[in-house]
Amino acid sequence: MSMGLALLCWVIGGVVSLLGGLCFAELGASDPKSGGMVVYMDKAYHPAVGYSFGFTSWLVSGSGSIAALAIALATALNNFVDLSGMQVKLIAIILIIALTAYNCLGIKMGSILQNVSMIAKMIPIAIILFAALMINTLMEDPVTACIGLVVPALGVLTWFLFDKRLKKETQNQEK
């Protein structure tokens, strides 16, 4: 597979994810109640469907994905520190309990942690993307490399402007 085709796949996946996020943002703006998908399922189909979705998410999907992520993080830590299988599981359990306790402190505290972790995830992705674009284009054409710097910079600028506008609109709705 060529590098351009791989990059195109990432761009298409990003656009599809963005469209999904925009759909949920529009649903949230049209019906600003807490509950997310449960509220949307209640309204679109029937309250029994919304309840079933919420119960299934709580019992199976949510707890399963939380456990899988905690095990994945503890296993990744195993690359830096030699851990036994039991220690990996213990770290995963402690992580789940600690994050649950932290989120019980309130929405503000939980959102701060979520923002910090999102930035911590975006930094390596941006570095990998920047390095991949620069290594390939510097070998071929320096002018294309400069364009490769400008386009992501404009994307980041747009993201920051959109984020500030979204925060401003959210604050206006709370008043």
Number of C-alpha atoms within 10 A of each C-alpha: 5 7 11 11 10 10 14 12 12 12 12 11 12 12 12 12 12 12 12 12 12 12 12 15 13 12 15 17 12 9 13 13 10 9 11 14 16 20 21 19 18 16 13 11 10 12 15 12 17 20 15 14 17 20 14 13 16 12 11 11 14 14 13 13 12 13 17 13 15 20 20 14 15 21 20 12 14 15 9 8 9 9 15 11 10 9 14 21 17 14 18 22 15 13 18 17 12 12 12 12 12 14 16 11 10 10 11 10 13 16 12 11 15 13 12 11 11 11 12 11 11 12 11 11 12 13 11 12 13 14 12 13 18 19 11 14 17 14 9 11 11 12 10 15 17 13 12 16 13 12 11 14 12 11 11 13 12 12 12 12 12 12 12 12 12 12 12 11 11 12 10 9 10 6 5
